[in-house]
Amino acid sequence: STHIITAVIGSGVLSLAWSIAQLGWVVGLASLIGFSLITLFASFLLADAYRHPDGRRNYTYLDAVRAHLGGRRVQLCGLAQYSNLVGVTIGYTITASISMA
């Protein structure tokens, strides 16, 4: 997991300058601010979902979904979360192997 986190941070930092150069200063800066606001909003949602309405803590994402949504949505969100994790891991594995070749 440490290598995956390093790969995500490294590619994010390296692609930032390239994306700003491709989009230009105005659109690039606007998209950067837009994505940072989306990340801020998602962080606030995760911080609010950390505590169960009864006061207990939710230690995992699926615990938070179970506490706030419940039912079939837990399985759907779990499927989305794990398929995203598998897809990103496969993508970074392929990218790393191409880069090392």
C-alpha positions as a Python dict, from the first residue, in 0.01 Angstrom:
ca = {
    (1, 'S'): (0, 0, 0),
    (2, 'T'): (295, 233, 57),
    (3, 'H'): (403, 194, -306),
    (4, 'I'): (51, 265, -428),
    (5, 'I'): (27, 581, -214),
    (6, 'T'): (368, 695, -339),
    (7, 'A'): (263, 630, -698),
    (8, 'V'): (-61, 825, -657),
    (9, 'I'): (109, 1125, -497),
    (10, 'G'): (398, 1116, -744),
    (11, 'S'): (182, 1101, -1053),
    (12, 'G'): (-48, 1369, -916),
    (13, 'V'): (236, 1610, -853),
    (14, 'L'): (404, 1543, -1186),
    (15, 'S'): (88, 1568, -1393),
    (16, 'L'): (-20, 1895, -1233),
    (17, 'A'): (232, 2108, -1421),
    (18, 'W'): (157, 1926, -1748),
    (19, 'S'): (-219, 1971, -1714),
    (20, 'I'): (-184, 2343, -1636),
    (21, 'A'): (42, 2379, -1941),
    (22, 'Q'): (-212, 2201, -2163),
    (23, 'L'): (-518, 2388, -2038),
    (24, 'G'): (-364, 2733, -2001),
    (25, 'W'): (-347, 2957, -1699),
    (26, 'V'): (-714, 3054, -1677),
    (27, 'V'): (-885, 2719, -1740),
    (28, 'G'): (-610, 2525, -1563),
    (29, 'L'): (-634, 2739, -1251),
    (30, 'A'): (-1016, 2724, -1258),
    (31, 'S'): (-1014, 2345, -1285),
    (32, 'L'): (-756, 2320, -1007),
    (33, 'I'): (-972, 2532, -778),
    (34, 'G'): (-1283, 2337, -879),
    (35, 'F'): (-1127, 2001, -799),
    (36, 'S'): (-988, 2132, -470),
    (37, 'L'): (-1338, 2246, -369),
    (38, 'I'): (-1478, 1903, -457),
    (39, 'T'): (-1206, 1741, -246),
    (40, 'L'): (-1282, 1978, 43),
    (41, 'F'): (-1653, 1895, 23),
    (42, 'A'): (-1579, 1521, 17),
    (43, 'S'): (-1348, 1561, 319),
    (44, 'F'): (-1623, 1739, 513),
    (45, 'L'): (-1867, 1460, 425),
    (46, 'L'): (-1620, 1195, 543),
    (47, 'A'): (-1552, 1385, 866),
    (48, 'D'): (-1926, 1411, 934),
    (49, 'A'): (-1977, 1041, 861),
    (50, 'Y'): (-1699, 936, 1102),
    (51, 'R'): (-1938, 935, 1397),
    (52, 'H'): (-2248, 717, 1404),
    (53, 'P'): (-2569, 905, 1495),
    (54, 'D'): (-2565, 712, 1826),
    (55, 'G'): (-2214, 838, 1905),
    (56, 'R'): (-2016, 528, 1807),
    (57, 'R'): (-1725, 558, 1564),
    (58, 'N'): (-1728, 427, 1209),
    (59, 'Y'): (-1383, 282, 1145),
    (60, 'T'): (-1436, 188, 780),
    (61, 'Y'): (-1615, 338, 483),
    (62, 'L'): (-1867, 55, 482),
    (63, 'D'): (-1941, 111, 852),
    (64, 'A'): (-2029, 473, 773),
    (65, 'V'): (-2251, 368, 482),
    (66, 'R'): (-2419, 106, 700),
    (67, 'A'): (-2484, 363, 976),
    (68, 'H'): (-2625, 634, 750),
    (69, 'L'): (-2783, 449, 457),
    (70, 'G'): (-2814, 84, 555),
    (71, 'G'): (-2967, -203, 362),
    (72, 'R'): (-2874, -288, 5),
    (73, 'R'): (-2676, 33, -38),
    (74, 'V'): (-2396, -108, 178),
    (75, 'Q'): (-2338, -387, -73),
    (76, 'L'): (-2354, -149, -370),
    (77, 'C'): (-2111, 99, -215),
    (78, 'G'): (-1878, -185, -111),
    (79, 'L'): (-1882, -322, -464),
    (80, 'A'): (-1806, 23, -605),
    (81, 'Q'): (-1527, 82, -352),
    (82, 'Y'): (-1351, -250, -406),
    (83, 'S'): (-1387, -247, -784),
    (84, 'N'): (-1238, 103, -787),
    (85, 'L'): (-949, -15, -569),
    (86, 'V'): (-881, -314, -793),
    (87, 'G'): (-902, -103, -1110),
    (88, 'V'): (-666, 165, -980),
    (89, 'T'): (-419, -98, -858),
    (90, 'I'): (-419, -272, -1198),
    (91, 'G'): (-374, 63, -1373),
    (92, 'Y'): (-77, 163, -1158),
    (93, 'T'): (79, -182, -1196),
    (94, 'I'): (60, -157, -1574),
    (95, 'T'): (192, 201, -1570),
    (96, 'A'): (481, 107, -1342),
    (97, 'S'): (577, -193, -1554),
    (98, 'I'): (573, 17, -1873),
    (99, 'S'): (785, 282, -1703),
    (100, 'M'): (1042, 26, -1590),
    (101, 'A'): (1070, -133, -1935),
}
